[in-house]
Amino acid sequence: MQSRLILGMVFLASTLFASGVGHAERFVSGHWLGTSHSDKSGKFSLCAMNATYKSGISLQFLITRDFTWGIQLINPSWNLRKGARSEVSLHIDDRIPLLATGIVTSKSAITIGLTGIKNSVRNLRRGHVLDIKTNSGTVSFNLTGTFEGISRLSKCVTRQLLAENRASGSNPFASLQSKSKNQNADRIDRAAATVFVTNLLSEAGVTGFKILTPEQHVLTGQDVMWTQPNGLVGAFTVIKDAKDISVDDAVAFVMGVESKNCEGNFASGKKQSANQKGAISVRRLFTACQSQDGNIENHHTLIKTSSGMIMRLLFASEGSGASDELEKSDEAFLQKVDWTSLR
């Protein structure tokens, strides 16, 4: 899985060097210059932001249209062998090094995929110095301004996807909105959802959980919410009739809503898929918002069954010390639960 993600990132990153590739949006955040990019057909492909350092190397952050993350090192004086690979380690301040793979995408650029590397985006946003170590040596970068810059970069992707939908006249959730007079037809009975979630938690091996009453829900629009002894808050929502909605469209919709609702610094990204049970399509992602009201980090798991249901698991932390639990909060649910049992 990680290899496929890296290859996807490499393919899209290489479009930055292709002729005829344009950009529709620019932004400046500190010393970071951000741009959106389209492929030769004019379709939005990714947003990138870069800064050039005294060493002559430019550091570039990339987020693709499917929210795959990566960084790129560019130096016009290099003469690299395209396609070559190298194992690298990312040292951010005094944090535990992150191991990754660098791939040469042009004679002057190396791309490093970050999706699936635990805490990579979080640490890059909050870090001060990045040291990238390879067999050939070490290059260092000051990360000043990455917290706000990565927020702007995430919002660039969601803006481009929303603009693309508006321009094409398409809306992946139009079929649901057209049924707004009878929205309950697309939702399952709350009692049935509660029974399903209770069984879901038990199958996943979660004990000591507490199902919340609707009056205790801190998020609107959720079918079921609960708390867990490890400090996590969980939420479950399902749409029954979603045959015409792809799981990737649902991801873009969730990212757009979360970005719009964040009045501070926003970040989002796709997580590496985990092992799963049953014939389901799964997408895992995270969103983070820092505002005057505090820090919010949500981890979402979107699941589509062959019957056309789309379900969302959402996990958030009640405290600041549960990042590890958040990162792996859905793994047991994917590995042990039969998602097709909900009707």
Buried (B, 14 or more C-beta within 10 A) or exposed (E): EBEEBBEBBBEBBBBBEEEEBEBBBEBEBBEBBBBBBBBEEEEBBBBBBBBBBEEEBBBBBBBBBBBBBBBBBBBEEBEBEEEEEBEBEBBBEEEEEBEBBBBBBBEBBBBBBBBBBBBBBBBBBBBEEBBBBBEEEEBEBBBBBBBBBBBBBBBBBBBBBBBBBEEEEEBBBEBBEEEEEEEEEBBBEEEEBBEBBBBBBEBBEBEEBEBBEEEEBEEEEBBBBBBBEBBBBBBBBBBBBBEEBBBBBBBBBBBBEBBEEBEBBBBBBBBBBBEBBBEBBBBBBBBBBBEEEEEBBBBBBBBBBEEEBBBBBBBBBEEEEBBEBBBEBBBBBBBBBEBBEBE
